[in-house]
C-alpha cells in the first residue's frame, strides 16, 4: 500500500500504508498478489471481490475493487477501492442459513407425510384386530397400547407437517352436535 486516504486508513487501521495488501486481506482461490499483478499488467478485467480482512481481531469483510494505474516512472500499479462489506456478508450468511432451514422443513414434511401413511396402515390394522378380540382377551391390551402410541405418533406427525408448511396450530375443543 503506497498511499491511503483517510477513510481507507479508518477502515484498515494500522495496516495502511506501508504493508502489502496481500498481507492484510485474504480470499478464496488464488493469492491476492497474483490478482493485483494481473490487474496491473492488464491481464485481468477490473472487478470487485469480497475478501476477509486479517489485520485485527474483529471479523471484517471488505469489497475490494482493483483498477490498473500508471505510476509514472515507477511503472504499473493498481488503485484499490475498499468498501466495508461486513453487513452484506452477515446478511448473506443469514440468507444461506434460511435456505438450509427451508430445505430441512421440506425434508421433514416429506418424511412426515410418508410416516403418516405408515401410521394410517398401522391404525387400520389395529382397528381390524380389535374387532376380533374382546376386552378380556390376552392380546387386547397390547393392541390398545399399539393403537394409543400410533395415535400419539400421528399427532406428532401432524405437528411436523404443520411446521413444514409453516402453519400455526391452534387446537380448539369443538362440540360436534353444534357444528
N, C-alpha and C positions, 0 to 999 in steps of 0.2 A: 504494500500500500504506500504509494508515493505521497498522496495528499488526501485529506478527507474534510468535508465541510462540517459545520457544527452539528447538524442533525445526524450525520454518519458517526461522528465521534460519540454523540449521546447514545446511539444505538449499539455501537461496538465497545464503548468504554475504553479501557486501557489498551485494547488490541489495535487501535489505529492511531496514527500511521506508523510505518516502520516494519511491520511484520508481513510476511507473505499471506495473501488472502487464503490460500490453501491450508494454512495452519489454524485458522480460526473458524472455518466453516467446513462441513463435510456433507456429502450427499451420496445417494445410491449410484452405483456404477463406477465409471472411471474417475481417476483423480482430478481434483479441481485444477491443478496445474496444467493438465493436458487440455482441459476445456478452455482455459484462459489463453493458452498458446494457440489453439485452433482459431479462436475468435480474433486474436491479434493478427494472425497471419492471413485471415480471410478464408480459412478452410471450413469454417462453421458459420451458419447463419446466426445473427444475434437473436437470442431468445431468452426467456426467463426460466429460472429453476427455483423450486422451493428447497432450501438446504437448511441443515441444522447448525446453529451457532454453537461452537465449542469453546468460547472464550471465557465463560464464567460458570458458576454453579447452576444457574437457572436454566430451565428448558425453554429455549427460544428458537423460533424458526424465522428465516429471512427469505424473502423472494429476491433473488439476485438476477438482474438483467445486465448482460455484458454487451458492449458495443466497441468496435475497433476504434482506435485513436492513434494519431501520429504525434509523437512527442518531439518533433523537430529532429535534431541530430541524434537523439537517444534511440530513435527507431520506433518500432511498433509497440503498442501498448493497448490497454483497454480502459474504458470508463465503466465502472460498475455502479449501478443504481440499486440501492438496498432498500427494501421495504419490510417492516415488521409483519410477518405473516403468522404469528403465533395464534392469534384468534381464529384465523381461517383454518389453520391446521387442527386446532381443537374442535372446531365445528365439523371438519371433515371426519375426524375420529369418531365423533358422536353420531354422524350420519352412517358410518360404516357399522358401528355398534347397533344402531337402529335397524339396519338391513339384516344383521345377524339375528336380532330378536324376532324380526318378522319371519325369517326363514324357520326359526325354531317354532314359532307359533303355527306356521303352516305344517311343519312336520308333526307337531303334537296333534293338530287337527286330523291329519291323515291317519295317524296311529290310533287316535281315539275313535275315529269312525269305524275302522276295521275291528277294533276291540269291542265296540258296541255291537257290531254284527255277531261276534262270537258270543257275547253275553246274552243276546237275544235267543240264540240257539240253546244255550245252557239253561236259561229260564224256561224256555218251551219244554225242554226235556224234563226239567224238574216238575213242571205242571203235569205232564203226562205220567210221570212216576207217582206223583201224589194222588192221582186218580186211581191208581192200582193199589195203593197202600192206605191203610186206615191209621188213625192216630195211635192205636195201641201196638202197631207193627214195630219191629225192632229197627227197620231202616227209615221209618217215618221221620224221626228227629234229625237224622243225618241229612235227609233230603231237604227238610225245612231249613237246616243250617246252611246248606249249599245255596238254597234259594235266597235266604236272607243276605248272605255275603255277596251273591251275584247282584242283588238289588243295590247294595251299598256301592259296589264297583260301578254299576250303571249310573248311579248318582254322581260319582267322581268323574266318570266319562262325560256326562252332560256338562259338568263344570269345565272340564278341559276343552270340550267342543265350543262352549260359550267363550272361553278365553281365546281360543284360536280365531274366533270370529270377532273378537273384541267387543262382545256383548256384556252388558251389566246384568247380572242376575238379580231379580227382585222377587223372591218367593212370596206367595200370598196364600192364605188359607181361604179356600172357596167353598161355598155351600152349593153343591151340585143341583139340588132341587130349585134353588133360587135362580140359577143360570139357565 
